[in-house]
Amino acid sequence: MLKHNTYFDGRVQSLGFERNALKATVGVIAPGEYHFNTGAAERMTVVSGELRARLKDGAWQTYAQGSSFEIPANSGFDVQAVGGPAAYLCEFLGG
Amino acid sequence: MLKHNTYFDGRVQSLGFERNALKATVGVIAPGEYHFNTGAAERMTVVSGELRARLKDGAWQTYAQGSSFEIPANSGFDVQAVGGPAAYLCEFLGG
């Protein structure tokens, strides 16, 4: 029921779950920069720490604990954990 | 750097990390009831879904998304995920 995912040699890991037909993961990003592509649109919420993210053709923005950003479907984003690992909630929208 | 933990035949899983000397995990609890013991004191925050928890000698209380409860050191608590899996942030206090 819960699925463990690992990316970038274990530097990004997540746990997938589904509730009320909403698919989501919680995960942790180790310091560094990573690129993810999206299928369904996603909402990323910073649960602990701080993330920087850059949507396709966008500028880097900083997201503090408690803040969110959304990535369109069939797109992608670069993400950095700053100053230490950061934990996030990723909700898959309309997917 | 990130540590994957699995409990109760995979029905509770977490990812451990450390930031600014604060140890923490993010995890997911599948529907059911579980008991955990504490070493260091812990603060549990519901990241997605809903948890019910009962501290030692206490009554069951419901914690909605965004709410927190703390468990003393060297104690324990029972926890239930209600209505589907719930995601949490667990911060280890003073440990």
N, CA and C atoms of all chains as a GROMACS GRO file, in nm:
protein
  570
    1MET      N    1   0.084  -0.121   0.000
    1MET     CA    2   0.000   0.000   0.000
    1MET      C    3   0.088   0.126   0.000
    2LEU      N    4   0.198   0.119   0.074
    2LEU     CA    5   0.293   0.231   0.074
    2LEU      C    6   0.411   0.192  -0.013
    3LYS      N    7   0.456   0.283  -0.097
    3LYS     CA    8   0.562   0.250  -0.191
    3LYS      C    9   0.683   0.339  -0.167
    4HIS      N   10   0.799   0.274  -0.150
    4HIS     CA   11   0.923   0.348  -0.129
    4HIS      C   12   0.991   0.370  -0.263
    5ASN      N   13   1.020   0.496  -0.295
    5ASN     CA   14   1.087   0.532  -0.420
    5ASN      C   15   1.223   0.594  -0.389
    6THR      N   16   1.322   0.563  -0.472
    6THR     CA   17   1.453   0.624  -0.451
    6THR      C   18   1.507   0.675  -0.584
    7TYR      N   19   1.564   0.796  -0.582
    7TYR     CA   20   1.614   0.862  -0.703
    7TYR      C   21   1.753   0.918  -0.675
    8PHE      N   22   1.830   0.936  -0.781
    8PHE     CA   23   1.962   1.001  -0.770
    8PHE      C   24   2.048   0.934  -0.661
    9ASP      N   25   2.065   0.803  -0.676
    9ASP     CA   26   2.148   0.728  -0.581
    9ASP      C   27   2.104   0.747  -0.436
   10GLY      N   28   1.974   0.758  -0.414
   10GLY     CA   29   1.921   0.767  -0.277
   10GLY      C   30   1.922   0.906  -0.219
   11ARG      N   31   1.961   1.007  -0.300
   11ARG     CA   32   1.967   1.144  -0.247
   11ARG      C   33   1.829   1.211  -0.244
   12VAL      N   34   1.736   1.154  -0.318
   12VAL     CA   35   1.595   1.191  -0.307
   12VAL      C   36   1.517   1.062  -0.287
   13GLN      N   37   1.439   1.056  -0.182
   13GLN     CA   38   1.359   0.936  -0.155
   13GLN      C   39   1.219   0.980  -0.116
   14SER      N   40   1.122   0.896  -0.153
   14SER     CA   41   0.984   0.931  -0.118
   14SER      C   42   0.904   0.807  -0.083
   15LEU      N   43   0.790   0.829  -0.020
   15LEU     CA   44   0.696   0.724   0.017
   15LEU      C   45   0.561   0.760  -0.044
   16GLY      N   46   0.512   0.673  -0.131
   16GLY     CA   47   0.388   0.700  -0.201
   16GLY      C   48   0.267   0.644  -0.130
   17PHE      N   49   0.157   0.718  -0.135
   17PHE     CA   50   0.032   0.671  -0.075
   17PHE      C   51  -0.085   0.731  -0.152
   18GLU      N   52  -0.205   0.683  -0.122
   18GLU     CA   53  -0.324   0.734  -0.189
   18GLU      C   54  -0.435   0.746  -0.086
   19ARG      N   55  -0.504   0.859  -0.086
   19ARG     CA   56  -0.611   0.884   0.012
   19ARG      C   57  -0.722   0.960  -0.057
   20ASN      N   58  -0.843   0.908  -0.050
   20ASN     CA   59  -0.957   0.972  -0.116
   20ASN      C   60  -0.925   1.000  -0.264
   21ALA      N   61  -0.862   0.901  -0.325
   21ALA     CA   62  -0.829   0.905  -0.468
   21ALA      C   63  -0.726   1.012  -0.504
   22LEU      N   64  -0.666   1.076  -0.403
   22LEU     CA   65  -0.556   1.169  -0.428
   22LEU      C   66  -0.425   1.095  -0.407
   23LYS      N   67  -0.345   1.086  -0.513
   23LYS     CA   68  -0.214   1.025  -0.502
   23LYS      C   69  -0.114   1.129  -0.453
   24ALA      N   70  -0.028   1.087  -0.362
   24ALA     CA   71   0.068   1.180  -0.303
   24ALA      C   72   0.192   1.104  -0.259
   25THR      N   73   0.298   1.178  -0.236
   25THR     CA   74   0.417   1.122  -0.172
   25THR      C   75   0.465   1.221  -0.067
   26VAL      N   76   0.532   1.168   0.036
   26VAL     CA   77   0.616   1.254   0.121
   26VAL      C   78   0.758   1.208   0.095
   27GLY      N   79   0.849   1.303   0.097
   27GLY     CA   80   0.986   1.265   0.066
   27GLY      C   81   1.085   1.360   0.127
   28VAL      N   82   1.211   1.326   0.106
   28VAL     CA   83   1.322   1.408   0.154
   28VAL      C   84   1.421   1.428   0.040
   29ILE      N   85   1.471   1.550   0.028
   29ILE     CA   86   1.570   1.586  -0.073
   29ILE      C   87   1.699   1.623  -0.002
   30ALA      N   88   1.807   1.550  -0.029
   30ALA     CA   89   1.937   1.584   0.028
   30ALA      C   90   1.993   1.706  -0.044
   31PRO      N   91   2.087   1.778   0.018
   31PRO     CA   92   2.143   1.896  -0.047
   31PRO      C   93   2.195   1.862  -0.186
   32GLY      N   94   2.167   1.950  -0.282
   32GLY     CA   95   2.206   1.927  -0.420
   32GLY      C   96   2.100   1.982  -0.511
   33GLU      N   97   2.119   1.961  -0.642
   33GLU     CA   98   2.022   2.010  -0.741
   33GLU      C   99   1.976   1.892  -0.826
   34TYR      N  100   1.848   1.887  -0.852
   34TYR     CA  101   1.789   1.773  -0.921
   34TYR      C  102   1.684   1.822  -1.021
   35HIS      N  103   1.662   1.741  -1.124
   35HIS     CA  104   1.557   1.773  -1.221
   35HIS      C  105   1.453   1.661  -1.220
   36PHE      N  106   1.327   1.700  -1.215
   36PHE     CA  107   1.217   1.603  -1.224
   36PHE      C  108   1.123   1.644  -1.336
   37ASN      N  109   1.075   1.546  -1.408
   37ASN     CA  110   0.970   1.568  -1.507
   37ASN      C  111   0.835   1.533  -1.446
   38THR      N  112   0.731   1.598  -1.493
   38THR     CA  113   0.597   1.567  -1.444
   38THR      C  114   0.514   1.496  -1.550
   39GLY      N  115   0.429   1.406  -1.504
   39GLY     CA  116   0.324   1.350  -1.588
   39GLY      C  117   0.197   1.429  -1.556
   40ALA      N  118   0.131   1.391  -1.448
   40ALA     CA  119   0.022   1.472  -1.395
   40ALA      C  120   0.082   1.600  -1.336
   41ALA      N  121  -0.001   1.702  -1.322
   41ALA     CA  122   0.043   1.823  -1.252
   41ALA      C  123   0.068   1.788  -1.104
   42GLU      N  124   0.156   1.861  -1.041
   42GLU     CA  125   0.194   1.833  -0.902
   42GLU      C  126   0.191   1.960  -0.818
   43ARG      N  127   0.154   1.945  -0.693
   43ARG     CA  128   0.171   2.052  -0.595
   43ARG      C  129   0.275   2.006  -0.493
   44MET      N  130   0.383   2.082  -0.481
   44MET     CA  131   0.489   2.052  -0.385
   44MET      C  132   0.476   2.147  -0.267
   45THR      N  133   0.472   2.092  -0.146
   45THR     CA  134   0.465   2.173  -0.024
   45THR      C  135   0.586   2.140   0.062
   46VAL      N  136   0.656   2.242   0.108
   46VAL     CA  137   0.774   2.220   0.192
   46VAL      C  138   0.728   2.189   0.334
   47VAL      N  139   0.764   2.072   0.382
   47VAL     CA  140   0.721   2.024   0.513
   47VAL      C  141   0.825   2.058   0.619
   48SER      N  142   0.952   2.057   0.582
   48SER     CA  143   1.060   2.090   0.675
   48SER      C  144   1.179   2.137   0.594
   49GLY      N  145   1.244   2.244   0.639
   49GLY     CA  146   1.359   2.297   0.568
   49GLY      C  147   1.319   2.396   0.462
   50GLU      N  148   1.398   2.403   0.356
   50GLU     CA  149   1.377   2.505   0.252
   50GLU      C  150   1.414   2.448   0.116
   51LEU      N  151   1.334   2.479   0.017
   51LEU     CA  152   1.362   2.438  -0.120
   51LEU      C  153   1.375   2.561  -0.210
   52ARG      N  154   1.460   2.548  -0.312
   52ARG     CA  155   1.458   2.641  -0.424
   52ARG      C  156   1.410   2.561  -0.545
   53ALA      N  157   1.330   2.625  -0.627
   53ALA     CA  158   1.279   2.554  -0.745
   53ALA      C  159   1.270   2.650  -0.862
   54ARG      N  160   1.285   2.591  -0.980
   54ARG     CA  161   1.277   2.667  -1.106
   54ARG      C  162   1.190   2.588  -1.201
   55LEU      N  163   1.075   2.645  -1.233
   55LEU     CA  164   0.988   2.579  -1.331
   55LEU      C  165   1.047   2.598  -1.470
   56LYS      N  166   0.996   2.522  -1.566
   56LYS     CA  167   1.043   2.532  -1.704
   56LYS      C  168   1.038   2.677  -1.750
   57ASP      N  169   1.148   2.727  -1.801
   57ASP     CA  170   1.155   2.865  -1.851
   57ASP      C  171   1.135   2.969  -1.742
   58GLY      N  172   1.145   2.931  -1.616
   58GLY     CA  173   1.123   3.026  -1.508
   58GLY      C  174   1.252   3.062  -1.436
   59ALA      N  175   1.239   3.144  -1.333
   59ALA     CA  176   1.352   3.184  -1.250
   59ALA      C  177   1.350   3.103  -1.120
   60TRP      N  178   1.466   3.095  -1.055
   60TRP     CA  179   1.471   3.027  -0.926
   60TRP      C  180   1.390   3.105  -0.823
   61GLN      N  181   1.312   3.032  -0.746
   61GLN     CA  182   1.240   3.093  -0.634
   61GLN      C  183   1.264   3.009  -0.510
   62THR      N  184   1.258   3.075  -0.395
   62THR     CA  185   1.282   3.008  -0.268
   62THR      C  186   1.149   2.980  -0.200
   63TYR      N  187   1.135   2.859  -0.147
   63TYR     CA  188   1.011   2.819  -0.080
   63TYR      C  189   1.044   2.775   0.062
   64ALA      N  190   0.993   2.849   0.158
   64ALA     CA  191   1.017   2.819   0.299
   64ALA      C  192   0.920   2.711   0.347
   65GLN      N  193   0.948   2.659   0.463
   65GLN     CA  194   0.860   2.559   0.525
   65GLN      C  195   0.717   2.610   0.526
   66GLY      N  196   0.624   2.528   0.481
   66GLY     CA  197   0.484   2.564   0.480
   66GLY      C  198   0.436   2.620   0.348
   67SER      N  199   0.527   2.657   0.259
   67SER     CA  200   0.485   2.714   0.131
   67SER      C  201   0.481   2.608   0.022
   68SER      N  202   0.411   2.639  -0.085
   68SER     CA  203   0.385   2.542  -0.192
   68SER      C  204   0.411   2.604  -0.328
   69PHE      N  205   0.435   2.518  -0.425
   69PHE     CA  206   0.435   2.561  -0.565
   69PHE      C  207   0.378   2.448  -0.649
   70GLU      N  208   0.324   2.485  -0.766
   70GLU     CA  209   0.262   2.384  -0.853
   70GLU      C  210   0.337   2.377  -0.984
   71ILE      N  211   0.347   2.255  -1.035
   71ILE     CA  212   0.414   2.230  -1.161
   71ILE      C  213   0.310   2.176  -1.259
   72PRO      N  214   0.299   2.234  -1.379
   72PRO     CA  215   0.200   2.187  -1.475
   72PRO      C  216   0.225   2.042  -1.518
   73ALA      N  217   0.124   1.981  -1.574
   73ALA     CA  218   0.138   1.846  -1.630
   73ALA      C  219   0.234   1.847  -1.747
   74ASN      N  220   0.300   1.734  -1.769
   74ASN     CA  221   0.388   1.716  -1.885
   74ASN      C  222   0.491   1.828  -1.897
   75SER      N  223   0.549   1.863  -1.784
   75SER     CA  224   0.649   1.967  -1.780
   75SER      C  225   0.766   1.917  -1.695
   76GLY      N  226   0.831   2.005  -1.623
   76GLY     CA  227   0.941   1.962  -1.538
   76GLY      C  228   0.988   2.077  -1.452
   77PHE      N  229   1.075   2.047  -1.357
   77PHE     CA  230   1.129   2.152  -1.272
   77PHE      C  231   1.263   2.108  -1.215
   78ASP      N  232   1.347   2.209  -1.188
   78ASP     CA  233   1.471   2.187  -1.115
   78ASP      C  234   1.444   2.223  -0.970
   79VAL      N  235   1.506   2.147  -0.880
   79VAL     CA  236   1.484   2.173  -0.737
   79VAL      C  237   1.616   2.158  -0.662
   80GLN      N  238   1.636   2.243  -0.563
   80GLN     CA  239   1.754   2.238  -0.477
   80GLN      C  240   1.710   2.237  -0.332
   81ALA      N  241   1.773   2.152  -0.252
   81ALA     CA  242   1.759   2.163  -0.106
   81ALA      C  243   1.874   2.251  -0.058
   82VAL      N  244   1.843   2.348   0.026
   82VAL     CA  245   1.938   2.451   0.066
   82VAL      C  246   1.967   2.438   0.216
   83GLY      N  247   2.095   2.428   0.249
   83GLY     CA  248   2.134   2.434   0.390
   83GLY      C  249   2.109   2.305   0.467
   84GLY      N  250   2.077   2.199   0.396
   84GLY     CA  251   2.050   2.071   0.461
   84GLY      C  252   1.936   2.003   0.390
   85PRO      N  253   1.902   1.883   0.430
   85PRO     CA  254   1.791   1.813   0.366
   85PRO      C  255   1.659   1.887   0.388
   86ALA      N  256   1.569   1.872   0.295
   86ALA     CA  257   1.435   1.930   0.308
   86ALA      C  258   1.332   1.821   0.284
   87ALA      N  259   1.224   1.826   0.362
   87ALA     CA  260   1.115   1.730   0.345
   87ALA      C  261   0.999   1.798   0.275
   88TYR      N  262   0.928   1.722   0.194
   88TYR     CA  263   0.818   1.778   0.115
   88TYR      C  264   0.700   1.683   0.108
   89LEU      N  265   0.585   1.740   0.076
   89LEU     CA  266   0.466   1.664   0.038
   89LEU      C  267   0.440   1.696  -0.108
   90CYS      N  268   0.426   1.592  -0.189
   90CYS     CA  269   0.395   1.610  -0.332
   90CYS      C  270   0.258   1.550  -0.360
   91GLU      N  271   0.165   1.634  -0.404
   91GLU     CA  272   0.030   1.586  -0.436
   91GLU      C  273   0.012   1.589  -0.587
   92PHE      N  274  -0.037   1.479  -0.641
   92PHE     CA  275  -0.057   1.466  -0.785
   92PHE      C  276  -0.198   1.512  -0.818
   93LEU      N  277  -0.208   1.618  -0.893
   93LEU     CA  278  -0.335   1.686  -0.918
   93LEU      C  279  -0.399   1.631  -1.045
   94GLY      N  280  -0.521   1.594  -1.036
   94GLY     CA  281  -0.594   1.554  -1.156
   94GLY      C  282  -0.533   1.435  -1.226
   95GLY      N  283  -0.452   1.357  -1.151
   95GLY     CA  284  -0.391   1.240  -1.213
   95GLY      C  285  -0.436   1.116  -1.142
   96MET      N  286   2.283   0.932   0.377
   96MET     CA  287   2.235   1.052   0.448
   96MET      C  288   2.086   1.041   0.483
   97LEU      N  289   2.009   0.986   0.389
   97LEU     CA  290   1.866   0.964   0.416
   97LEU      C  291   1.847   0.817   0.449
   98LYS      N  292   1.770   0.789   0.551
   98LYS     CA  293   1.754   0.651   0.596
   98LYS      C  294   1.608   0.608   0.586
   99HIS      N  295   1.586   0.497   0.515
   99HIS     CA  296   1.451   0.443   0.501
   99HIS      C  297   1.424   0.342   0.613
  100ASN      N  298   1.316   0.366   0.688
  100ASN     CA  299   1.277   0.276   0.798
  100ASN      C  300   1.142   0.214   0.766
  101THR      N  301   1.126   0.088   0.803
  101THR     CA  302   0.997   0.022   0.781
  101THR      C  303   0.956  -0.054   0.906
  102TYR      N  304   0.829  -0.041   0.943
  102TYR     CA  305   0.774  -0.101   1.066
  102TYR      C  306   0.643  -0.170   1.032
  103PHE      N  307   0.606  -0.266   1.115
  103PHE     CA  308   0.476  -0.333   1.103
  103PHE      C  309   0.453  -0.384   0.960
  104ASP      N  310   0.549  -0.464   0.914
  104ASP     CA  311   0.537  -0.524   0.780
  104ASP      C  312   0.514  -0.420   0.671
  105GLY      N  313   0.577  -0.304   0.687
  105GLY     CA  314   0.571  -0.202   0.584
  105GLY      C  315   0.450  -0.112   0.592
  106ARG      N  316   0.366  -0.130   0.696
  106ARG     CA  317   0.245  -0.047   0.706
  106ARG      C  318   0.274   0.091   0.765
  107VAL      N  319   0.390   0.105   0.826
  107VAL     CA  320   0.441   0.237   0.866
  107VAL      C  321   0.583   0.246   0.810
  108GLN      N  322   0.609   0.349   0.732
  108GLN     CA  323   0.743   0.367   0.677
  108GLN      C  324   0.784   0.513   0.694
  109SER      N  325   0.913   0.534   0.712
  109SER     CA  326   0.960   0.671   0.727
  109SER      C  327   1.096   0.690   0.661
  110LEU      N  328   1.131   0.817   0.640
  110LEU     CA  329   1.260   0.857   0.585
  110LEU      C  330   1.325   0.951   0.684
  111GLY      N  331   1.442   0.913   0.734
  111GLY     CA  332   1.510   0.991   0.836
  111GLY      C  333   1.610   1.089   0.777
  112PHE      N  334   1.619   1.206   0.836
  112PHE     CA  335   1.716   1.307   0.794
  112PHE      C  336   1.754   1.394   0.913
  113GLU      N  337   1.855   1.476   0.893
  113GLU     CA  338   1.900   1.564   1.001
  113GLU      C  339   1.934   1.700   0.942
  114ARG      N  340   1.888   1.805   1.005
  114ARG     CA  341   1.907   1.942   0.955
  114ARG      C  342   1.931   2.034   1.073
  115ASN      N  343   2.040   2.107   1.071
  115ASN     CA  344   2.074   2.196   1.182
  115ASN      C  345   2.067   2.122   1.316
  116ALA      N  346   2.120   2.000   1.315
  116ALA     CA  347   2.129   1.916   1.434
  116ALA      C  348   1.994   1.870   1.488
  117LEU      N  349   1.887   1.896   1.412
  117LEU     CA  350   1.755   1.843   1.448
  117LEU      C  351   1.731   1.715   1.369
  118LYS      N  352   1.713   1.606   1.440
  118LYS     CA  353   1.681   1.480   1.374
  118LYS      C  354   1.530   1.472   1.352
  119ALA      N  355   1.493   1.424   1.236
  119ALA     CA  356   1.350   1.418   1.202
  119ALA      C  357   1.326   1.306   1.103
  120THR      N  358   1.201   1.266   1.090
  120THR     CA  359   1.159   1.176   0.984
  120THR      C  360   1.031   1.230   0.922
  121VAL      N  361   1.009   1.198   0.795
  121VAL     CA  362   0.875   1.208   0.738
  121VAL      C  363   0.831   1.066   0.710
  122GLY      N  364   0.703   1.039   0.729
  122GLY     CA  365   0.658   0.903   0.710
  122GLY      C  366   0.512   0.896   0.673
  123VAL      N  367   0.469   0.773   0.649
  123VAL     CA  368   0.330   0.746   0.616
  123VAL      C  369   0.282   0.630   0.702
  124ILE      N  370   0.161   0.643   0.753
  124ILE     CA  371   0.097   0.540   0.835
  124ILE      C  372  -0.024   0.487   0.759
  125ALA      N  373  -0.024   0.358   0.726
  125ALA     CA  374  -0.140   0.296   0.660
  125ALA      C  375  -0.252   0.280   0.764
  126PRO      N  376  -0.377   0.267   0.718
  126PRO     CA  377  -0.487   0.250   0.814
  126PRO      C  378  -0.459   0.135   0.910
  127GLY      N  379  -0.491   0.156   1.037
  127GLY     CA  380  -0.466   0.057   1.140
  127GLY      C  381  -0.422   0.126   1.267
  128GLU      N  382  -0.390   0.045   1.368
  128GLU     CA  383  -0.346   0.101   1.497
  128GLU      C  384  -0.210   0.045   1.531
  129TYR      N  385  -0.123   0.129   1.581
  129TYR     CA  386   0.017   0.092   1.606
  129TYR      C  387   0.064   0.154   1.738
  130HIS      N  388   0.161   0.090   1.799
  130HIS     CA  389   0.221   0.144   1.921
  130HIS      C  390   0.369   0.173   1.896
  131PHE      N  391   0.412   0.291   1.937
  131PHE     CA  392   0.554   0.327   1.929
  131PHE      C  393   0.603   0.371   2.066
  132ASN      N  394   0.724   0.332   2.098
  132ASN     CA  395   0.792   0.381   2.218
  132ASN      C  396   0.883   0.496   2.179
  133THR      N  397   0.906   0.586   2.273
  133THR     CA  398   0.997   0.697   2.246
  133THR      C  399   1.124   0.682   2.328
  134GLY      N  400   1.236   0.728   2.269
  134GLY     CA  401   1.360   0.747   2.343
  134GLY      C  402   1.365   0.895   2.377
  135ALA      N  403   1.411   0.975   2.280
  135ALA     CA  404   1.399   1.121   2.293
  135ALA      C  405   1.251   1.159   2.281
  136ALA      N  406   1.220   1.276   2.332
  136ALA     CA  407   1.084   1.328   2.312
  136ALA      C  408   1.062   1.356   2.163
  137GLU      N  409   0.939   1.348   2.118
  137GLU     CA  410   0.906   1.365   1.977
  137GLU      C  411   0.789   1.462   1.959
  138ARG      N  412   0.796   1.537   1.851
  138ARG     CA  413   0.679   1.615   1.808
  138ARG      C  414   0.630   1.559   1.676
  139MET      N  415   0.505   1.515   1.675
  139MET     CA  416   0.444   1.460   1.553
  139MET      C  417   0.351   1.566   1.494
  140THR      N  418   0.370   1.594   1.365
  140THR     CA  419   0.284   1.690   1.294
  140THR      C  420   0.219   1.618   1.177
  141VAL      N  421   0.087   1.631   1.165
  141VAL     CA  422   0.015   1.565   1.055
  141VAL      C  423   0.034   1.647   0.928
  142VAL      N  424   0.094   1.585   0.828
  142VAL     CA  425   0.126   1.653   0.702
  142VAL      C  426   0.014   1.634   0.600
  143SER      N  427  -0.052   1.519   0.604
  143SER     CA  428  -0.162   1.489   0.512
  143SER      C  429  -0.252   1.385   0.577
  144GLY      N  430  -0.383   1.404   0.566
  144GLY     CA  431  -0.476   1.309   0.626
  144GLY      C  432  -0.505   1.342   0.771
  145GLU      N  433  -0.531   1.238   0.850
  145GLU     CA  434  -0.574   1.258   0.988
  145GLU      C  435  -0.521   1.144   1.075
  146LEU      N  436  -0.475   1.178   1.193
  146LEU     CA  437  -0.429   1.077   1.289
  146LEU      C  438  -0.511   1.086   1.416
  147ARG      N  439  -0.528   0.970   1.481
  147ARG     CA  440  -0.575   0.968   1.620
  147ARG      C  441  -0.457   0.917   1.702
  148ALA      N  442  -0.440   0.971   1.820
  148ALA     CA  443  -0.328   0.928   1.904
  148ALA      C  444  -0.370   0.928   2.050
  149ARG      N  445  -0.306   0.840   2.125
  149ARG     CA  446  -0.332   0.827   2.268
  149ARG      C  447  -0.197   0.817   2.336
  150LEU      N  448  -0.166   0.918   2.417
  150LEU     CA  449  -0.041   0.912   2.492
  150LEU      C  450  -0.061   0.816   2.608
  151LYS      N  451   0.050   0.780   2.671
  151LYS     CA  452   0.046   0.689   2.785
  151LYS      C  453  -0.053   0.741   2.890
  152ASP      N  454  -0.144   0.656   2.931
  152ASP     CA  455  -0.244   0.692   3.032
  152ASP      C  456  -0.338   0.802   2.985
  153GLY      N  457  -0.344   0.830   2.856
  153GLY     CA  458  -0.429   0.939   2.808
  153GLY      C  459  -0.549   0.887   2.731
  154ALA      N  460  -0.627   0.980   2.679
  154ALA     CA  461  -0.745   0.947   2.599
  154ALA      C  462  -0.710   0.967   2.452
  155TRP      N  463  -0.786   0.901   2.365
  155TRP     CA  464  -0.767   0.920   2.221
  155TRP      C  465  -0.803   1.063   2.184
  156GLN      N  466  -0.719   1.124   2.101
  156GLN     CA  467  -0.750   1.255   2.047
  156GLN      C  468  -0.726   1.251   1.897
  157THR      N  469  -0.799   1.337   1.827
  157THR     CA  470  -0.790   1.342   1.681
  157THR      C  471  -0.705   1.462   1.639
  158TYR      N  472  -0.617   1.438   1.544
  158TYR     CA  473  -0.528   1.544   1.496
  158TYR      C  474  -0.546   1.559   1.346
  159ALA      N  475  -0.594   1.674   1.305
  159ALA     CA  476  -0.617   1.702   1.164
  159ALA      C  477  -0.488   1.747   1.097
  160GLN      N  478  -0.490   1.750   0.966
  160GLN     CA  479  -0.375   1.798   0.890
  160GLN      C  480  -0.330   1.934   0.943
  161GLY      N  481  -0.201   1.947   0.968
  161GLY     CA  482  -0.145   2.073   1.017
  161GLY      C  483  -0.131   2.080   1.167
  162SER      N  484  -0.194   1.989   1.240
  162SER     CA  485  -0.184   1.993   1.387
  162SER      C  486  -0.074   1.899   1.436
  163SER      N  487  -0.032   1.923   1.560
  163SER     CA  488   0.082   1.851   1.618
  163SER      C  489   0.050   1.801   1.758
  164PHE      N  490   0.125   1.701   1.802
  164PHE     CA  491   0.123   1.661   1.942
  164PHE      C  492   0.263   1.617   1.979
  165GLU      N  493   0.294   1.626   2.108
  165GLU     CA  494   0.428   1.591   2.154
  165GLU      C  495   0.420   1.472   2.249
  166ILE      N  496   0.521   1.386   2.240
  166ILE     CA  497   0.529   1.268   2.326
  166ILE      C  498   0.656   1.283   2.411
  167PRO      N  499   0.642   1.266   2.543
  167PRO     CA  500   0.760   1.280   2.630
  167PRO      C  501   0.866   1.174   2.599
  168ALA      N  502   0.987   1.200   2.644
  168ALA     CA  503   1.096   1.104   2.632
  168ALA      C  504   1.064   0.979   2.714
  169ASN      N  505   1.117   0.866   2.669
  169ASN     CA  506   1.105   0.740   2.742
  169ASN      C  507   0.961   0.706   2.777
  170SER      N  508   0.873   0.726   2.681
  170SER     CA  509   0.732   0.698   2.699
  170SER      C  510   0.683   0.622   2.576
  171GLY      N  511   0.560   0.642   2.537
  171GLY     CA  512   0.509   0.574   2.420
  171GLY      C  513   0.373   0.629   2.384
  172PHE      N  514   0.325   0.587   2.268
  172PHE     CA  515   0.192   0.630   2.225
  172PHE      C  516   0.134   0.530   2.127
  173ASP      N  517   0.001   0.526   2.128
  173ASP     CA  518  -0.072   0.451   2.026
  173ASP      C  519  -0.117   0.549   1.920
  174VAL      N  520  -0.116   0.505   1.795
  174VAL     CA  521  -0.156   0.594   1.686
  174VAL      C  522  -0.239   0.517   1.585
  175GLN      N  523  -0.339   0.585   1.529
  175GLN     CA  524  -0.425   0.527   1.426
  175GLN      C  525  -0.432   0.623   1.307
  176ALA      N  526  -0.420   0.569   1.188
  176ALA     CA  527  -0.454   0.645   1.068
  176ALA      C  528  -0.601   0.619   1.038
  177VAL      N  529  -0.675   0.726   1.012
  177VAL     CA  530  -0.820   0.718   1.000
  177VAL      C  531  -0.862   0.753   0.858
  178GLY      N  532  -0.938   0.664   0.795
  178GLY     CA  533  -0.996   0.698   0.665
  178GLY      C  534  -0.901   0.688   0.548
  179GLY      N  535  -0.783   0.634   0.573
  179GLY     CA  536  -0.683   0.623   0.467
  179GLY      C  537  -0.547   0.648   0.526
  180PRO      N  538  -0.442   0.635   0.447
  180PRO     CA  539  -0.308   0.661   0.498
  180PRO      C  540  -0.293   0.808   0.540
  181ALA      N  541  -0.207   0.831   0.636
  181ALA     CA  542  -0.177   0.967   0.680
  181ALA      C  543  -0.026   0.986   0.677
  182ALA      N  544   0.016   1.105   0.636
  182ALA     CA  545   0.158   1.138   0.634
  182ALA      C  546   0.190   1.230   0.751
  183TYR      N  547   0.310   1.214   0.805
  183TYR     CA  548   0.347   1.292   0.924
  183TYR      C  549   0.493   1.337   0.914
  184LEU      N  550   0.524   1.440   0.993
  184LEU     CA  551   0.662   1.480   1.021
  184LEU      C  552   0.688   1.452   1.168
  185CYS      N  553   0.792   1.379   1.199
  185CYS     CA  554   0.829   1.350   1.338
  185CYS      C  555   0.963   1.418   1.367
  186GLU      N  556   0.964   1.510   1.463
  186GLU     CA  557   1.088   1.579   1.501
  186GLU      C  558   1.131   1.528   1.638
  187PHE      N  559   1.257   1.492   1.648
  187PHE     CA  560   1.311   1.441   1.774
  187PHE      C  561   1.367   1.558   1.854
  188LEU      N  562   1.309   1.582   1.968
  188LEU     CA  563   1.337   1.702   2.047
  188LEU      C  564   1.446   1.672   2.149
  189GLY      N  565   1.544   1.754   2.151
  189GLY     CA  566   1.647   1.741   2.255
  189GLY      C  567   1.718   1.608   2.254
  190GLY      N  568   1.713   1.541   2.139
  190GLY     CA  569   1.779   1.413   2.132
  190GLY      C  570   1.880   1.414   2.018
   0.00000   0.00000   0.00000
